[in-house]
Amino acid sequence: MNSYRYQDIYSKIKKSIETNHYRAGKLLPTQEQLANEFNVSRVTIKKALNCLEKENLIYTKQGSGTYVKPRLDKFPDNETLPLDYPVGVTYSHRDAKIQNQILKFDARMPSKKEKSALELNDSDPIYDIRRLRFVNDKVYSLEHTIIPTKIAPIDTKILEGSLYDYLGKRGLKITDAHRIIQALNATQEEAELLKIKKNTAILSINQVCYDQKARPFELSHSIFIGSQSKFGLDVHLN
């Protein structure tokens, strides 16, 4: 048998999770059931499951079994957004009316900080994007996004819709994100754009997103109005 059979099984189970065949928060089939399904040993299944666990897609409860990790549907009130899953406004508010106002869209060479965060060469240009996001006709967030131009061609029409949807259609999948979260007070400029008073409480999230090949492809800074923002995080300890 091919010694990399477990990688094929890992890919198939992962696809079943992503397509909701194996539902978030629910039990996976047992190792024995999976071994029978794929006609392999339990050792091979265990290797595949280990890969999924390293990607934070599944977790094991001793004496209970292996579960698909809850993600977007774990906060059913549609107001609490998950902090442990890298998604955009369009993903987190699927049933809402989403609009984008482009404040800035340019291409330039990256700064030293941007080169380091996105692992770029001196000759790699980036897109500099600033958008105001609206949910159901109300100001929701202010976003500043940096993306290498080599990732994909981007224009204003694309930015008026979902950037992540567009990148997904081009084969890029968001798998991980590193986030730094701060509670701050709005500056005068931020307050004017978000239609709030200066020094109003805001939530600031700085983020680097990674694709399925562990490559950083986005550096962003998002600002949310404190009184309108609620984020949640599930913690599982082995």
Residue frames as a rotation matrix with the C-alpha (Angstrom) as fourth column:
MET 1
0.575 0.818 0.000 0.00
0.818 -0.575 0.000 0.00
0.000 0.000 -1.000 0.00
ASN 2
0.080 -0.495 0.865 1.13
0.355 -0.797 -0.489 3.54
0.931 0.346 0.112 -0.73
SER 3
-0.425 -0.340 -0.839 2.72
0.889 0.018 -0.458 4.87
0.171 -0.940 0.295 2.45
TYR 4
-0.993 0.074 -0.096 0.99
-0.056 -0.984 -0.172 8.21
-0.108 -0.165 0.980 1.81
ARG 5
-0.486 0.872 -0.062 -2.50
0.560 0.365 0.744 6.73
0.671 0.326 -0.665 1.70
TYR 6
-0.158 0.419 -0.894 -3.31
0.945 -0.197 -0.259 8.54
-0.285 -0.886 -0.365 4.95
GLN 7
-0.805 -0.187 -0.563 -2.84
0.081 -0.975 0.207 11.89
-0.588 0.121 0.800 3.17
ASP 8
-0.828 0.560 -0.030 -5.49
-0.039 -0.005 0.999 10.97
0.560 0.828 0.026 0.61
ILE 9
-0.145 0.784 -0.603 -7.87
0.856 0.405 0.321 9.95
0.496 -0.470 -0.730 3.42
TYR 10
-0.456 -0.112 -0.883 -7.08
0.669 -0.697 -0.257 13.15
-0.586 -0.708 0.393 5.30
SER 11
-0.979 0.044 -0.199 -7.99
-0.161 -0.766 0.622 15.19
-0.125 0.641 0.757 2.19
LYS 12
-0.554 0.817 -0.161 -11.28
0.216 0.328 0.920 13.33
0.804 0.474 -0.358 1.71
ILE 13
-0.066 0.515 -0.855 -12.34
0.993 0.118 -0.005 13.72
0.099 -0.849 -0.519 5.36
LYS 14
-0.686 -0.260 -0.679 -11.35
0.391 -0.919 -0.043 17.39
-0.613 -0.295 0.733 5.28
LYS 15
-0.924 0.381 0.013 -13.48
-0.159 -0.418 0.894 17.93
0.346 0.825 0.447 2.20
SER 16
-0.233 0.870 -0.435 -16.41
0.635 0.475 0.609 16.22
0.736 -0.134 -0.663 3.94
ILE 17
-0.220 0.089 -0.971 -15.99
0.890 -0.389 -0.237 18.65
-0.399 -0.917 0.007 6.85
GLU 18
-0.870 -0.215 -0.443 -15.74
0.064 -0.941 0.332 21.70
-0.488 0.261 0.833 4.60
THR 19
-0.770 0.628 -0.110 -18.83
-0.208 -0.084 0.975 20.68
0.603 0.774 0.195 2.61
ASN 20
-0.399 0.588 0.704 -20.74
-0.916 -0.230 -0.328 20.06
-0.031 -0.776 0.631 5.87
HIS 21
0.128 0.367 -0.922 -21.13
-0.339 0.889 0.307 16.31
0.932 0.274 0.238 5.23
TYR 22
-0.153 -0.202 -0.967 -19.56
0.888 0.401 -0.224 15.91
0.433 -0.893 0.118 8.66
ARG 23
0.517 0.560 0.647 -21.33
0.323 -0.828 0.458 18.68
0.792 -0.028 -0.609 10.55
ALA 24
-0.419 -0.679 0.603 -19.69
-0.242 -0.557 -0.795 21.14
0.875 -0.479 0.069 12.94
GLY 25
-0.324 0.206 0.924 -19.95
-0.940 -0.183 -0.288 20.05
0.110 -0.961 0.253 16.55
LYS 26
0.741 0.671 0.022 -20.98
-0.671 0.741 0.022 16.50
-0.002 -0.031 1.000 15.66
LEU 27
0.264 -0.608 0.749 -19.21
-0.295 0.688 0.663 13.16
-0.918 -0.396 0.002 16.12
LEU 28
-0.194 -0.400 -0.896 -17.06
-0.976 0.174 0.133 11.74
0.102 0.900 -0.424 13.35
PRO 29
0.786 0.319 -0.529 -17.45
-0.320 0.943 0.093 8.04
0.529 0.097 0.843 12.53
THR 30
0.764 -0.524 0.376 -15.27
-0.239 0.312 0.920 5.85
-0.599 -0.793 0.113 14.74
GLN 31
-0.167 -0.918 -0.360 -11.76
-0.874 -0.032 0.485 4.91
-0.457 0.395 -0.797 13.65
GLU 32
-0.601 -0.008 0.799 -13.02
0.103 0.991 0.088 1.39
-0.792 0.135 -0.595 13.02
GLN 33
0.481 0.853 0.204 -15.87
0.415 -0.017 -0.910 2.64
-0.772 0.522 -0.362 10.82
LEU 34
0.638 -0.308 -0.706 -13.49
-0.639 -0.723 -0.263 4.87
-0.429 0.619 -0.658 8.86
ALA 35
-0.481 -0.851 0.212 -10.98
-0.613 0.500 0.612 2.04
-0.627 0.164 -0.762 8.47
ASN 36
-0.272 0.480 0.834 -13.74
0.484 0.817 -0.313 -0.15
-0.832 0.318 -0.455 7.00
GLU 37
0.728 0.612 -0.308 -14.96
0.106 -0.544 -0.832 2.66
-0.677 0.574 -0.461 4.75
PHE 38
0.557 -0.596 -0.579 -11.51
-0.814 -0.529 -0.239 3.33
-0.164 0.604 -0.780 3.28
ASN 39
0.972 -0.134 -0.194 -10.33
0.085 0.967 -0.240 -0.30
0.220 0.217 0.951 3.51
VAL 40
0.031 -0.980 0.196 -7.20
-0.242 -0.198 -0.950 0.57
0.970 -0.018 -0.243 5.48
SER 41
-0.244 -0.206 -0.948 -5.80
0.793 0.519 -0.317 -0.10
0.558 -0.829 0.037 8.96
ARG 42
0.801 0.523 -0.292 -6.71
0.585 -0.580 0.567 1.97
0.127 -0.625 -0.770 12.02
VAL 43
-0.002 -0.886 -0.463 -3.08
0.712 -0.326 0.622 3.11
-0.702 -0.328 0.632 12.12
THR 44
-0.688 -0.211 0.695 -3.56
0.701 -0.442 0.560 4.79
0.189 0.872 0.452 8.73
ILE 45
0.320 0.889 0.328 -6.83
0.628 -0.458 0.629 6.39
0.709 0.005 -0.705 9.91
LYS 46
0.619 -0.128 -0.775 -5.12
0.706 -0.340 0.621 7.66
-0.343 -0.932 -0.120 13.05
LYS 47
-0.517 -0.856 -0.005 -2.43
0.728 -0.443 0.524 9.36
-0.451 0.267 0.852 10.95
ALA 48
-0.449 0.442 0.777 -5.12
0.602 -0.493 0.628 11.07
0.661 0.749 -0.045 8.85
LEU 49
0.637 0.747 -0.189 -6.99
0.613 -0.342 0.712 12.21
0.468 -0.569 -0.676 11.97
ASN 50
0.156 -0.679 -0.717 -3.77
0.823 -0.312 0.475 13.55
-0.546 -0.664 0.510 13.47
CYS 51
-0.760 -0.410 0.504 -3.37
0.642 -0.595 0.484 15.80
0.102 0.691 0.715 10.43
LEU 52
0.012 0.872 0.489 -6.93
0.471 -0.437 0.766 17.09
0.882 0.221 -0.416 10.85
GLU 53
0.678 0.210 -0.704 -6.35
0.734 -0.169 0.657 17.73
0.019 -0.963 -0.269 14.54
LYS 54
-0.344 -0.885 -0.313 -3.18
0.819 -0.446 0.361 19.70
-0.459 -0.132 0.879 13.79
GLU 55
-0.757 0.142 0.638 -5.27
0.395 -0.678 0.620 21.90
0.520 0.721 0.457 11.48
ASN 56
-0.917 0.396 -0.054 -7.70
-0.140 -0.446 -0.884 22.47
-0.374 -0.803 0.465 14.35
LEU 57
-0.523 0.750 -0.405 -10.58
-0.647 -0.040 0.761 20.89
0.555 0.660 0.506 12.40
ILE 58
0.417 0.633 -0.652 -11.35
0.005 0.716 0.699 18.12
0.909 -0.295 0.295 14.88
TYR 59
-0.399 -0.537 0.743 -10.84
-0.823 -0.148 -0.549 17.37
0.405 -0.831 -0.383 18.56
THR 60
-0.260 0.217 -0.941 -11.21
0.151 0.972 0.183 14.32
0.954 -0.094 -0.286 20.80
LYS 61
0.128 0.354 0.926 -13.19
-0.932 -0.276 0.235 13.97
0.339 -0.894 0.294 24.01
GLN 62
-0.841 -0.527 -0.121 -11.88
-0.447 0.804 -0.392 11.10
0.304 -0.276 -0.912 26.07
GLY 63
-0.819 0.517 0.247 -14.52
0.224 0.686 -0.692 8.41
-0.528 -0.511 -0.678 26.41
SER 64
0.137 0.915 -0.380 -16.82
-0.126 -0.364 -0.923 10.16
-0.982 0.174 0.066 23.95
GLY 65
0.423 -0.035 0.905 -15.14
0.815 0.451 -0.364 10.20
-0.395 0.892 0.219 20.53
THR 66
-0.710 -0.702 -0.050 -13.78
0.558 -0.604 0.569 12.56
-0.430 0.376 0.821 17.89
TYR 67
0.374 0.895 -0.242 -15.79
0.636 -0.438 -0.635 15.65
-0.675 0.083 -0.733 16.97
VAL 68
-0.048 -0.261 0.964 -15.76
0.836 -0.538 -0.104 18.18
0.546 0.801 0.244 14.16
LYS 69
-0.702 -0.290 -0.650 -14.76
0.648 -0.638 -0.415 21.46
-0.295 -0.713 0.636 15.75
PRO 70
0.443 0.893 -0.078 -17.61
0.804 -0.435 -0.405 23.99
-0.395 0.117 -0.911 15.88
ARG 71
-0.699 -0.677 0.228 -17.01
0.708 -0.611 0.355 26.96
-0.101 0.410 0.907 13.64
LEU 72
-0.896 0.261 0.359 -19.34
-0.089 -0.899 0.429 29.48
0.435 0.353 0.829 12.03
ASP 73
-0.011 0.999 -0.039 -22.54
-0.150 0.037 0.988 27.97
0.989 0.017 0.149 13.38
LYS 74
-0.406 -0.190 -0.894 -21.41
0.738 0.509 -0.443 27.71
0.539 -0.839 -0.066 16.99
PHE 75
-0.843 0.207 -0.496 -22.89
0.207 -0.726 -0.655 31.12
-0.496 -0.655 0.570 17.91
PRO 76
-0.480 0.701 0.527 -26.52
0.877 0.370 0.307 30.87
0.020 0.610 -0.793 16.73
ASP 77
0.207 0.631 -0.747 -27.53
0.605 -0.683 -0.409 34.44
-0.769 -0.367 -0.523 17.64
ASN 78
0.380 -0.123 0.917 -25.86
0.897 -0.193 -0.398 35.74
0.226 0.973 0.037 14.43
GLU 79
0.917 -0.105 0.385 -24.42
-0.161 -0.980 0.117 38.61
0.365 -0.169 -0.915 16.46
THR 80
0.546 -0.762 0.348 -21.53
-0.428 0.103 0.898 36.86
-0.720 -0.639 -0.270 18.21
LEU 81
0.771 -0.330 -0.545 -18.72
-0.520 0.168 -0.838 36.30
0.368 0.929 -0.042 15.73
PRO 82
0.893 -0.445 -0.066 -16.05
0.423 0.781 0.459 33.58
-0.153 -0.438 0.886 16.14
LEU 83
0.682 -0.706 -0.191 -12.56
-0.658 -0.707 0.260 34.87
-0.319 -0.051 -0.947 16.85
ASP 84
-0.103 -0.779 0.619 -10.85
-0.333 0.613 0.716 31.56
-0.937 -0.132 -0.323 16.07
TYR 85
0.100 0.156 0.983 -11.90
0.799 0.576 -0.173 31.36
-0.593 0.802 -0.067 12.42
PRO 86
-0.675 -0.485 -0.557 -10.53
0.134 -0.822 0.553 33.75
-0.726 0.299 0.619 9.78
VAL 87
-0.139 0.710 0.691 -13.56
0.985 0.169 0.025 35.06
-0.099 0.684 -0.723 7.97
GLY 88
-0.960 -0.126 0.250 -14.74
0.182 -0.960 0.214 38.32
0.213 0.251 0.944 6.48
VAL 89
-0.677 0.735 -0.041 -17.96
-0.512 -0.511 -0.690 40.27
-0.528 -0.446 0.723 6.93
THR 90
-0.157 0.638 -0.754 -19.66
-0.929 0.163 0.331 38.53
0.334 0.753 0.567 4.01
TYR 91
-0.489 -0.085 -0.868 -18.99
0.012 0.994 -0.104 35.11
0.872 -0.062 -0.486 5.58
SER 92
-0.944 0.040 -0.329 -20.03
0.331 0.126 -0.935 36.13
0.004 -0.991 -0.132 9.09
HIS 93
-0.412 0.844 -0.343 -23.26
-0.290 -0.479 -0.829 37.81
-0.864 -0.242 0.442 7.93
ARG 94
-0.924 -0.063 0.376 -24.43
0.286 0.538 0.793 35.51
-0.252 0.841 -0.479 5.14
ASP 95
-0.170 0.959 0.227 -28.10
0.985 0.163 0.047 36.51
0.008 0.232 -0.973 5.42
ALA 96
0.232 0.208 -0.950 -27.47
0.441 -0.893 -0.088 40.25
-0.867 -0.399 -0.299 5.68
LYS 97
0.894 0.033 0.448 -27.17
0.412 -0.456 -0.789 43.00
0.178 0.889 -0.421 3.09
ILE 98
0.229 -0.907 -0.354 -23.45
0.646 -0.131 0.752 43.78
-0.728 -0.401 0.556 2.74
GLN 99
0.908 -0.010 0.418 -22.13
0.326 -0.607 -0.724 46.92
0.261 0.794 -0.548 1.05
ASN 100
0.132 -0.943 -0.305 -18.62
0.896 -0.018 0.443 48.29
-0.423 -0.332 0.843 0.68
GLN 101
0.999 0.042 -0.031 -17.47
0.027 -0.926 -0.377 51.87
-0.045 0.376 -0.926 0.24
ILE 102
0.350 -0.929 0.122 -13.96
0.917 0.314 -0.247 52.02
0.192 0.198 0.961 -1.22
LEU 103
0.894 -0.086 -0.440 -11.99
0.132 -0.887 0.442 54.78
-0.428 -0.453 -0.782 0.47
LYS 104
0.191 -0.892 -0.410 -8.61
-0.868 -0.349 0.355 53.94
-0.459 0.288 -0.840 -1.05
PHE 105
0.783 -0.058 0.619 -7.34
0.254 0.939 -0.233 51.51
-0.568 0.340 0.750 -3.67
ASP 106
0.626 -0.675 -0.389 -3.77
-0.779 -0.546 -0.308 51.71
-0.005 0.496 -0.868 -4.89
ALA 107
0.856 -0.504 -0.114 -0.74
0.489 0.862 -0.135 49.60
0.166 0.060 0.984 -5.75
ARG 108
0.648 -0.690 0.322 2.66
-0.693 -0.710 -0.127 50.43
0.317 -0.141 -0.938 -4.30
MET 109
-0.145 -0.768 -0.624 5.85
-0.059 0.636 -0.769 48.91
0.988 -0.075 -0.137 -2.94
PRO 110
0.672 0.497 -0.549 5.60
0.440 0.328 0.836 47.48
0.596 -0.803 0.002 0.58
SER 111
0.522 -0.480 0.705 7.08
-0.764 -0.630 0.137 48.99
0.378 -0.610 -0.696 3.72
LYS 112
-0.564 -0.813 -0.143 9.67
-0.614 0.528 -0.587 47.08
0.552 -0.244 -0.797 5.74
LYS 113
-0.582 0.435 0.686 6.97
-0.593 0.349 -0.725 45.91
-0.555 -0.830 0.055 8.17
GLU 114
0.501 0.835 -0.228 4.70
-0.742 0.278 -0.610 44.76
-0.445 0.475 0.759 5.34
LYS 115
0.158 -0.550 -0.820 7.53
-0.750 0.473 -0.462 42.86
0.642 0.688 -0.338 3.63
SER 116
-0.813 -0.519 0.264 8.30
-0.550 0.531 -0.645 41.05
0.194 -0.669 -0.717 6.85
ALA 117
-0.319 0.781 0.537 4.69
-0.598 0.274 -0.753 40.16
-0.736 -0.561 0.379 7.68
LEU 118
0.718 0.674 -0.173 3.90
-0.512 0.343 -0.788 38.94
-0.472 0.654 0.592 4.16
GLU 119
0.154 -0.771 0.618 7.33
0.230 0.636 0.736 37.43
-0.961 0.029 0.275 3.45
LEU 120
0.947 0.268 0.175 7.86
0.248 -0.269 -0.931 39.57
-0.203 0.925 -0.321 0.35
ASN 121
-0.076 -0.958 0.275 10.89
0.985 -0.030 0.171 40.48
-0.155 0.284 0.946 -1.71
ASP 122
-0.499 -0.201 -0.843 11.89
0.247 -0.965 0.084 44.08
-0.830 -0.166 0.532 -2.34
SER 123
-0.961 0.048 -0.271 10.43
-0.271 -0.340 0.900 43.83
-0.049 0.939 0.340 -5.84
ASP 124
-0.618 0.781 -0.087 6.99
0.745 0.618 0.253 42.53
0.251 0.091 -0.964 -4.79
PRO 125
-0.796 0.384 0.468 4.31
-0.359 -0.922 0.147 45.25
0.488 -0.051 0.871 -5.02
ILE 126
-0.772 0.584 -0.253 1.18
0.589 0.506 -0.630 45.21
-0.240 -0.635 -0.734 -2.87
TYR 127
-0.144 0.824 0.549 -2.42
0.415 -0.453 0.789 46.40
0.899 0.341 -0.276 -3.09
ASP 128
-0.974 -0.061 -0.220 -3.29
0.223 -0.456 -0.862 49.04
-0.047 -0.888 0.457 -0.49
ILE 129
-0.390 0.917 0.082 -7.05
0.325 0.054 0.944 48.83
0.862 0.395 -0.319 0.19
ARG 130
-0.975 0.195 -0.106 -9.22
0.036 -0.333 -0.942 50.79
-0.220 -0.923 0.317 2.59
ARG 131
-0.533 0.846 -0.007 -12.94
0.158 0.108 0.981 50.07
0.831 0.522 -0.191 2.80
LEU 132
-0.688 0.514 0.512 -15.90
-0.702 -0.292 -0.650 51.05
-0.184 -0.806 0.562 4.92
ARG 133
-0.884 0.352 -0.307 -18.18
0.216 0.891 0.400 48.03
0.414 0.288 -0.863 5.46
PHE 134
-0.494 0.808 0.321 -21.97
-0.867 -0.484 -0.116 48.28
0.062 -0.335 0.940 5.87
VAL 135
-0.936 0.322 -0.144 -24.33
0.330 0.943 -0.039 45.61
0.123 -0.084 -0.989 7.22
ASN 136
-0.056 0.998 -0.001 -28.03
0.997 0.056 0.059 46.16
0.059 0.003 -0.998 6.51
ASP 137
0.377 0.165 0.911 -27.32
0.499 -0.865 -0.050 49.81
0.780 0.473 -0.409 5.60
LYS 138
0.991 -0.095 0.098 -25.52
-0.134 -0.533 0.835 50.55
-0.027 -0.841 -0.541 8.89
VAL 139
0.254 -0.966 -0.035 -21.80
-0.729 -0.168 -0.663 51.26
0.635 0.194 -0.748 9.25
TYR 140
0.967 0.118 -0.224 -20.19
0.016 0.855 0.518 48.07
0.253 -0.505 0.825 10.58
SER 141
0.515 -0.850 -0.109 -16.41
0.539 0.223 0.812 48.33
-0.666 -0.477 0.573 10.29
LEU 142
0.782 -0.446 -0.434 -13.45
-0.612 -0.678 -0.406 50.17
-0.113 0.584 -0.804 8.81
GLU 143
0.734 -0.482 0.478 -10.86
0.386 0.876 0.291 47.94
-0.559 -0.029 0.829 7.13
HIS 144
0.462 -0.706 -0.537 -7.34
-0.863 -0.498 -0.087 48.57
-0.206 0.503 -0.839 5.89
THR 145
0.776 -0.066 0.627 -6.03
0.091 0.996 -0.008 45.61
-0.624 0.063 0.779 3.88
ILE 146
0.063 -0.824 -0.563 -2.65
-0.927 -0.257 0.273 44.89
-0.370 0.505 -0.780 2.31
ILE 147
0.682 0.172 0.711 -2.42
0.053 0.958 -0.282 42.06
-0.729 0.230 0.644 -0.26
PRO 148
-0.472 -0.881 -0.044 0.51
-0.055 -0.021 0.998 41.18
-0.880 0.473 -0.038 -2.58
THR 149
0.096 0.518 -0.850 -0.42
-0.886 -0.345 -0.310 41.85
-0.454 0.783 0.426 -6.20
LYS 150
-0.688 -0.448 -0.571 0.98
-0.676 0.681 0.281 38.43
0.263 0.579 -0.772 -7.16
ILE 151
-0.721 0.488 0.493 -1.86
-0.078 0.650 -0.756 36.75
-0.689 -0.583 -0.430 -5.24
ALA 152
-0.143 0.723 0.676 -4.51
0.934 0.325 -0.151 37.78
-0.329 0.610 -0.721 -7.79
PRO 153
-0.837 -0.051 0.545 -5.52
0.314 -0.860 0.401 40.70
0.449 0.507 0.736 -10.02
ILE 154
-0.239 0.746 -0.622 -7.93
0.889 -0.090 -0.449 42.95
-0.391 -0.660 -0.642 -8.11
ASP 155
-0.739 0.077 0.670 -10.06
0.317 -0.838 0.445 45.87
0.595 0.541 0.594 -9.29
THR 156
-0.851 0.402 0.338 -12.73
-0.525 -0.653 -0.546 48.14
0.001 -0.642 0.767 -7.79
LYS 157
0.054 0.913 -0.404 -15.59
-0.764 0.298 0.573 45.92
0.643 0.277 0.713 -8.96
ILE 158
-0.077 -0.170 -0.982 -14.15
0.324 0.928 -0.186 43.01
0.943 -0.332 -0.016 -6.98
LEU 159
-0.909 -0.375 -0.185 -13.72
0.298 -0.272 -0.915 45.21
0.293 -0.886 0.359 -3.90
GLU 160
-0.502 0.814 0.293 -17.38
-0.802 -0.565 0.194 46.21
0.324 -0.138 0.936 -4.03
GLY 161
0.579 0.662 -0.477 -18.20
-0.427 0.744 0.514 42.57
0.695 -0.094 0.713 -3.31
SER 162
0.899 -0.246 0.361 -16.57
-0.225 0.449 0.865 39.86
-0.375 -0.859 0.348 -1.20
LEU 163
0.236 -0.910 -0.341 -12.79
-0.957 -0.156 -0.245 39.78
0.169 0.384 -0.908 -1.62
TYR 164
-0.463 -0.402 0.790 -12.56
-0.629 0.777 0.026 36.38
-0.624 -0.485 -0.613 0.12
ASP 165
0.507 0.695 0.510 -15.20
-0.027 0.604 -0.796 34.90
-0.861 0.390 0.326 -2.20
TYR 166
0.840 -0.234 -0.489 -13.20
-0.540 -0.278 -0.794 36.11
0.050 0.932 -0.360 -5.18
LEU 167
-0.181 -0.980 0.080 -9.93
-0.982 0.175 -0.071 34.69
0.056 -0.091 -0.994 -3.86
GLY 168
-0.171 0.204 0.964 -11.69
-0.403 0.878 -0.258 31.41
-0.899 -0.432 -0.068 -3.04
LYS 169
0.841 0.535 0.080 -12.86
-0.111 0.315 -0.943 31.06
-0.530 0.784 0.324 -6.63
ARG 170
0.571 -0.725 -0.384 -9.22
-0.699 -0.185 -0.690 31.43
0.429 0.663 -0.613 -7.68
GLY 171
0.472 -0.302 -0.828 -8.26
0.189 0.952 -0.239 28.48
0.861 -0.044 0.507 -5.50
LEU 172
-0.633 -0.696 0.338 -7.00
-0.170 -0.301 -0.938 30.32
0.755 -0.651 0.073 -2.42
LYS 173
0.422 0.749 -0.510 -8.33
0.384 0.362 0.849 28.99
0.821 -0.555 -0.135 0.87
ILE 174
-0.008 -0.350 0.937 -8.01
-0.729 -0.639 -0.245 30.79
0.685 -0.684 -0.250 4.18
THR 175
0.255 0.068 -0.965 -6.80
0.306 0.940 0.147 28.27
0.917 -0.333 0.219 6.74
ASP 176
0.071 -0.317 -0.946 -5.19
0.997 0.042 0.061 30.28
0.021 -0.948 0.319 9.54
ALA 177
0.415 0.004 0.910 -4.90
0.175 -0.982 -0.076 33.76
0.893 0.191 -0.408 10.96
HIS 178
-0.406 -0.544 -0.734 -2.78
0.892 -0.063 -0.447 35.47
0.197 -0.837 0.511 13.59
ARG 179
0.322 0.673 0.666 -4.79
0.422 -0.732 0.535 38.16
0.847 0.109 -0.520 15.38
ILE 180
-0.781 -0.432 -0.452 -3.95
0.611 -0.371 -0.699 40.88
0.134 -0.822 0.553 17.85
ILE 181
0.153 0.959 0.238 -7.02
0.681 -0.277 0.678 42.44
0.717 0.059 -0.695 19.49
GLN 182
-0.856 -0.436 -0.276 -7.11
0.506 -0.601 -0.619 45.76
0.104 -0.669 0.736 21.31
ALA 183
0.388 0.906 -0.169 -9.76
0.921 -0.382 0.071 47.94
0.000 -0.184 -0.983 22.93
LEU 184
-0.730 -0.680 0.065 -9.10
0.683 -0.724 0.094 51.54
-0.016 0.113 0.993 21.89
ASN 185
0.104 0.718 -0.688 -10.75
0.351 -0.674 -0.651 54.93
-0.931 -0.174 -0.322 21.53
ALA 186
0.453 0.168 0.876 -11.67
0.886 0.025 -0.463 56.24
-0.099 0.986 -0.138 18.10
THR 187
-0.692 -0.665 -0.279 -9.54
0.562 -0.740 0.369 58.96
-0.452 0.098 0.887 16.57
GLN 188
-0.244 0.602 -0.760 -11.21
-0.353 -0.786 -0.508 61.94
-0.903 0.144 0.404 14.95
GLU 189
-0.559 -0.027 -0.828 -10.85
-0.828 0.060 0.557 60.44
0.035 0.998 -0.056 11.46
GLU 190
-0.943 0.196 -0.269 -12.11
0.188 0.981 0.056 57.03
0.275 0.002 -0.961 12.55
ALA 191
-0.572 0.755 -0.321 -15.04
0.366 -0.115 -0.924 58.60
-0.734 -0.646 -0.210 14.37
GLU 192
-0.292 0.450 -0.844 -16.10
-0.702 -0.700 -0.130 60.60
-0.649 0.555 0.520 11.31
LEU 193
-0.671 -0.018 -0.742 -16.00
-0.641 0.517 0.567 57.53
0.373 0.856 -0.358 9.06
LEU 194
-0.833 0.329 -0.444 -17.81
0.432 0.889 -0.151 55.26
0.345 -0.318 -0.883 11.53
LYS 195
-0.154 0.794 0.588 -20.32
-0.106 -0.605 0.789 58.03
0.982 0.059 0.177 12.37
ILE 196
0.505 0.210 -0.837 -19.54
0.786 0.290 0.546 57.98
0.357 -0.934 -0.019 16.07
LYS 197
0.959 -0.178 0.223 -18.08
-0.249 -0.903 0.350 60.49
0.139 -0.391 -0.910 18.53
LYS 198
0.106 -0.992 -0.067 -14.34
-0.390 0.021 -0.920 60.89
0.915 0.124 -0.385 18.95
ASN 199
-0.682 -0.530 0.504 -12.94
-0.683 0.217 -0.697 58.67
0.260 -0.820 -0.510 21.73
THR 200
0.508 0.849 0.147 -15.88
-0.861 0.500 0.094 56.26
0.006 -0.174 0.985 21.48
ALA 201
-0.067 -0.530 0.846 -14.82
-0.503 0.750 0.430 52.71
-0.862 -0.396 -0.317 22.41
ILE 202
0.538 0.163 -0.827 -13.75
-0.824 0.308 -0.475 50.64
0.178 0.937 0.300 19.40
LEU 203
0.588 -0.376 0.716 -12.37
-0.034 0.873 0.487 47.15
-0.809 -0.310 0.500 18.93
SER 204
0.379 -0.577 -0.723 -9.19
-0.920 -0.314 -0.232 46.96
-0.093 0.753 -0.651 16.84
ILE 205
0.680 -0.164 0.714 -8.08
0.066 0.984 0.163 43.71
-0.730 -0.063 0.681 15.20
ASN 206
0.110 -0.728 -0.677 -4.72
-0.970 -0.228 0.087 43.41
-0.218 0.647 -0.731 13.43
GLN 207
0.614 0.289 0.734 -4.49
-0.191 0.957 -0.217 40.22
-0.765 -0.007 0.643 11.41
VAL 208
-0.455 -0.640 -0.619 -2.23
-0.861 0.140 0.488 38.21
-0.226 0.755 -0.615 9.14
CYS 209
0.617 0.735 0.280 -4.06
-0.579 0.666 -0.471 35.55
-0.532 0.128 0.837 7.11
TYR 210
-0.578 -0.810 0.096 -2.48
-0.594 0.498 0.632 32.37
-0.560 0.308 -0.769 5.71
ASP 211
0.200 0.628 -0.752 -3.56
-0.959 0.283 -0.019 30.14
0.201 0.725 0.658 2.83
GLN 212
0.941 0.311 0.133 -3.65
-0.331 0.928 0.171 26.35
-0.071 -0.205 0.976 2.53
LYS 213
0.540 -0.827 -0.158 0.10
0.476 0.455 -0.753 26.31
0.694 0.332 0.639 1.78
ALA 214
0.477 -0.266 -0.837 0.85
0.831 -0.173 0.529 28.28
-0.286 -0.948 0.138 4.96
ARG 215
-0.533 -0.630 0.565 1.73
0.783 -0.620 0.048 31.39
0.320 0.468 0.824 2.95
PRO 216
-0.281 0.438 -0.854 0.81
0.499 -0.693 -0.520 34.81
-0.820 -0.572 -0.023 4.40
PHE 217
-0.498 0.143 0.855 -1.37
0.844 -0.148 0.516 36.59
0.201 0.979 -0.047 1.85
GLU 218
0.295 0.661 0.690 -3.13
0.362 -0.746 0.559 39.35
0.884 0.085 -0.460 3.77
LEU 219
-0.732 -0.399 -0.553 -2.18
0.677 -0.328 -0.659 41.93
0.081 -0.856 0.510 6.36
SER 220
-0.105 0.806 0.582 -5.18
0.385 -0.506 0.771 43.83
0.917 0.306 -0.258 7.69
HIS 221
-0.966 -0.032 -0.258 -6.40
0.249 -0.396 -0.884 46.19
-0.074 -0.918 0.390 10.36
SER 222
-0.275 0.948 0.163 -10.12
0.440 -0.027 0.898 46.25
0.855 0.318 -0.409 11.13
ILE 223
-0.991 0.032 0.127 -11.98
-0.123 -0.564 -0.816 48.58
0.045 -0.825 0.563 13.47
PHE 224
-0.320 0.922 -0.220 -15.39
0.607 0.377 0.699 47.78
0.728 0.090 -0.680 14.94
ILE 225
-0.162 0.373 0.914 -17.71
-0.567 -0.793 0.223 50.00
0.808 -0.482 0.340 16.98
GLY 226
-0.924 -0.369 0.099 -17.48
-0.283 0.487 -0.826 48.74
0.257 -0.792 -0.554 20.56
SER 227
-0.491 0.801 0.342 -21.20
-0.603 -0.029 -0.797 48.92
-0.628 -0.598 0.497 21.36
GLN 228
0.504 0.702 -0.503 -22.08
-0.841 0.267 -0.470 47.00
-0.196 0.660 0.725 18.19
SER 229
-0.012 -0.636 -0.772 -19.41
-0.668 0.579 -0.467 44.29
0.744 0.510 -0.431 18.37
LYS 230
0.453 0.123 0.883 -19.55
-0.783 0.527 0.329 40.91
-0.425 -0.841 0.336 20.10
PHE 231
0.056 -0.553 -0.831 -16.98
-0.729 0.546 -0.412 38.19
0.682 0.630 -0.372 19.52
GLY 232
0.753 0.254 0.607 -16.75
-0.615 0.597 0.515 34.70
-0.232 -0.761 0.606 20.99
LEU 233
-0.160 -0.848 -0.505 -14.07
-0.811 0.405 -0.423 32.08
0.563 0.342 -0.752 21.43
ASP 234
0.926 0.378 -0.014 -14.45
-0.319 0.801 0.507 28.42
0.203 -0.465 0.862 22.40
VAL 235
-0.092 -0.976 0.198 -11.52
-0.968 0.041 -0.247 26.94
0.233 -0.215 -0.948 24.31
HIS 236
0.905 0.307 -0.296 -10.81
-0.260 0.947 0.188 23.19
0.338 -0.094 0.937 24.36
LEU 237
0.049 -0.896 0.442 -8.15
-0.999 -0.034 0.043 21.79
-0.024 -0.443 -0.896 26.66
ASN 238
0.207 -0.052 -0.977 -6.80
-0.333 0.935 -0.120 18.29
0.920 0.350 0.176 26.07
